[in-house]
Amino acid sequence: MPQMSKVELYAAIRRDHRAGMKMRELERKYNVSWRTVKKAVDSVWPEPRKKLPPRPTALDPYKPVIDEMLRTDLDAPRKQRHTITRIFHRLVEEHGAEVSYQMVRRYVSDRKPEILAASGKAPVEAFVPQTHLPGHEAEVDFGDVTVRLAGELVTCYLFSLRLSYSGKAVHRVFASCGQEAFFEGHVHALRTLGGVPRSKIRYDNLKSAVAQVLGAEPGQGGHRPVDCLPLALQHRELLLPSRHRRRPREGRRRRNDRLLPPH
């Protein structure tokens, strides 16, 4: 019998049990104990594994000493705080500890954030929610992608334009990463979407989307972002009307962007 996971084994036992097989027959067929068959019949999922208690280590007697060093560092100047190497040397020299450096490093890496959190001095995690108005913003990325062409791996370049509100995206693959392909990707995406964003298009640090600033100091290499929205507006005659949209399917909530019409 092929090797099965515990979930697959439980499912097979329940299936055969529903088909009328006896407990003894299930034991022999799957080569398991009566307890395993009983658990599989009574429960859909296997019981979670019991967590084993941590094994004692040579570092256990010195953990309170390390904790005291870390607590002392909370109010100490930055350059006077204990490094992991300093903690290790103090344990060996002052306490005669027979421990390895890796053991001390693992414990300090796990314990230091806990002590910071308990003292209230840990950095507070903050999140900035992003909100986007329908049809106002889009995001562009232009990077290399490897495809198999005629049996050989070829490096091409994928242009992606994604509307920030609805998440609807348009992709196109090019053979080069020049600005001609970059601009053509915009025209194709905006024509496919049937309009242009009302506010801005964001670029993720793309070389194709920047131009050198004239008059910058030598060696500084100043750059400024290129605003591609006027370019798209110049090609408005290439864009399709946006008034013909497919209606969302019943029972599914759909977010639609409201783009500027081409005319």
C-alpha positions in Angstrom: 0.0 0.0 0.0 1.4 3.4 -0.9 2.5 5.8 1.9 -0.4 8.1 2.9 -0.5 11.2 5.0 -2.6 11.0 8.2 -5.4 13.0 6.7 -5.5 10.7 3.7 -5.4 7.7 5.9 -8.4 9.0 8.0 -10.4 9.7 4.9 -9.7 6.2 3.5 -10.7 4.5 6.8 -13.9 6.6 7.0 -14.8 5.8 3.4 -14.3 2.0 3.8 -16.2 2.2 7.1 -19.2 3.8 5.4 -19.0 1.0 2.8 -19.6 -1.5 5.5 -16.2 -2.8 6.5 -15.7 -4.0 10.1 -13.2 -2.5 12.5 -11.0 -5.6 12.4 -10.9 -5.6 8.6 -9.9 -1.9 8.6 -7.1 -2.7 11.1 -5.7 -5.4 8.8 -6.2 -3.5 5.6 -4.3 -0.3 6.7 -2.0 -2.0 9.2 -3.0 0.3 12.1 -4.2 -0.2 15.6 -7.8 -0.3 16.9 -7.3 3.2 18.5 -6.3 4.7 15.1 -9.4 3.3 13.4 -11.6 4.5 16.2 -10.2 8.1 16.0 -10.6 8.1 12.2 -14.2 7.0 12.4 -15.1 9.5 15.2 -13.2 12.6 13.9 -12.7 14.1 10.4 -9.3 15.6 11.3 -6.4 13.9 13.1 -5.7 15.2 16.6 -3.0 17.9 16.7 0.4 16.8 17.7 1.2 17.3 21.4 3.9 19.8 21.9 6.9 18.2 23.7 8.3 20.1 26.6 11.6 21.9 25.8 14.6 19.8 26.5 17.0 21.1 29.2 20.2 22.7 27.9 23.5 23.8 29.4 22.3 27.4 29.1 19.3 27.1 31.4 21.1 28.0 34.6 22.4 31.2 33.0 19.2 32.5 31.4 18.3 34.7 34.4 21.8 36.2 34.1 21.3 37.0 30.4 17.9 38.4 31.1 19.3 40.8 33.7 22.0 42.0 31.2 19.3 42.7 28.6 17.1 44.6 31.2 20.1 46.7 32.2 20.7 47.6 28.6 17.2 49.2 28.4 18.4 52.3 30.1 22.1 52.2 29.1 23.6 54.4 26.3 23.6 52.7 23.0 27.4 52.2 22.8 27.5 50.7 26.3 24.9 47.9 25.7 25.8 44.3 25.6 26.5 42.6 22.3 25.9 38.9 21.9 29.7 38.4 21.9 30.1 40.4 25.1 27.3 38.4 26.8 29.0 35.2 25.8 32.4 36.2 27.1 30.9 37.4 30.4 29.2 34.0 30.9 32.4 32.2 30.3 34.7 34.4 32.2 32.5 35.5 35.2 30.3 32.4 35.6 32.4 29.6 34.1 29.6 28.6 31.7 30.3 25.8 29.3 28.1 26.9 26.5 28.5 27.7 22.8 28.3 31.0 21.1 25.5 29.8 18.8 23.4 28.8 21.9 23.7 32.2 23.4 23.0 33.9 20.1 19.7 32.0 19.6 18.5 32.7 23.1 19.3 36.4 22.9 17.7 36.8 19.5 14.4 35.2 20.9 14.5 36.8 24.3 15.5 40.4 23.6 12.3 41.3 21.7 10.2 39.8 24.5 12.0 41.9 27.1 11.6 45.0 25.0 7.8 44.3 24.6 7.4 43.7 28.4 9.1 47.0 29.2 6.9 49.0 26.8 9.9 50.2 24.8 9.5 48.0 21.8 8.8 49.9 18.5 5.1 50.2 17.8 4.0 48.6 14.5 2.0 51.1 12.5 0.1 50.6 9.2 -1.0 53.3 6.8 -4.2 52.2 5.0 -4.4 53.0 1.3 -7.6 54.4 -0.1 -8.2 55.1 -3.7 -11.0 56.9 -5.5 -12.6 55.1 -8.5 -10.8 55.9 -11.7 -8.3 58.3 -10.1 -5.1 56.4 -9.9 -3.2 53.5 -11.6 0.1 51.7 -11.0 2.6 50.7 -13.6 5.4 48.1 -13.5 7.8 47.2 -16.3 10.2 44.3 -15.7 11.9 41.4 -17.3 10.3 38.0 -17.5 11.6 34.7 -18.9 9.5 32.8 -21.4 10.0 29.7 -23.4 9.9 30.6 -27.1 10.4 28.0 -29.8 11.9 25.7 -27.2 14.4 28.2 -25.8 14.4 30.4 -22.8 14.2 34.1 -23.9 14.2 37.2 -21.7 11.3 39.5 -22.5 9.8 42.5 -20.8 6.3 42.6 -19.2 4.4 45.9 -19.0 1.6 45.9 -16.4 -0.9 48.7 -15.7 -3.2 48.2 -12.8 -6.1 50.4 -11.7 -5.6 51.1 -8.0 -9.3 51.0 -7.0 -10.7 48.0 -8.9 -7.5 46.1 -9.3 -8.2 45.5 -13.0 -4.9 45.1 -14.9 -3.7 45.0 -18.5 -0.5 43.2 -19.4 1.6 43.2 -22.5 5.0 41.5 -23.3 7.7 43.3 -25.4 11.0 42.2 -26.8 12.8 45.3 -25.6 12.6 47.6 -22.5 13.0 50.9 -24.4 10.8 53.9 -23.9 9.1 53.2 -27.2 7.8 49.9 -25.7 7.1 51.7 -22.5 4.9 54.3 -24.1 3.3 51.7 -26.4 2.3 49.7 -23.4 0.5 52.8 -22.0 -1.4 53.3 -25.2 -2.4 49.7 -25.3 -3.5 49.6 -21.7 -5.5 52.8 -21.8 -7.2 51.8 -25.1 -8.1 48.4 -23.5 -9.5 50.1 -20.4 -11.4 52.6 -22.5 -10.2 55.7 -20.7 -7.4 57.4 -18.7 -7.0 57.8 -14.9 -8.4 61.1 -13.7 -5.4 61.9 -11.3 -2.1 60.1 -11.7 -0.2 57.0 -12.7 2.3 55.7 -10.1 5.7 54.2 -11.1 7.7 51.8 -9.0 11.3 53.2 -9.5 11.4 52.4 -13.2 14.3 53.6 -15.3 12.0 53.8 -18.3 9.8 56.3 -16.5 12.5 58.9 -15.6 14.6 61.4 -17.5 17.8 63.2 -16.6 17.3 66.6 -15.1 19.0 69.3 -17.1 21.2 71.6 -15.1 21.9 69.1 -12.3 25.2 69.3 -10.5 27.9 67.2 -12.2 28.1 63.7 -10.7 24.8 64.0 -8.9 22.7 62.3 -11.6 19.5 64.1 -10.8 16.3 62.6 -12.1 12.7 63.5 -12.3 9.6 61.4 -13.0 8.1 61.6 -16.5 4.4 62.4 -16.4 2.9 60.0 -18.9 -0.7 61.2 -18.5 -0.3 64.1 -21.0 1.1 61.5 -23.5 -2.0 59.4 -23.0 -4.2 62.4 -23.5 -2.4 63.1 -26.8 -3.4 59.7 -28.0 -7.1 60.0 -27.0 -8.1 59.3 -30.5 -6.7 55.8 -30.1 -8.8 55.1 -27.0 -12.1 53.2 -27.1 -15.2 54.7 -25.6 -15.7 53.7 -21.9 -19.5 53.9 -21.8 -20.0 50.3 -23.0 -19.2 48.3 -20.0 -20.2 44.7 -19.2 -22.6 44.5 -16.4 -21.4 42.7 -13.2 -22.7 39.2 -12.7 -25.6 38.7 -10.3 -24.6 38.0 -6.7 -21.0 39.2 -7.1 -19.9 42.6 -5.9 -17.7 44.3 -8.4 -15.7 47.6 -8.1 -15.6 49.6 -11.3 -13.2 52.5 -12.0 -14.6 55.7 -13.5 -12.1 56.8 -16.0 -12.0 59.9 -18.1 -13.8 59.3 -21.4 -11.6 59.5 -24.5 -13.8 62.3 -26.0 
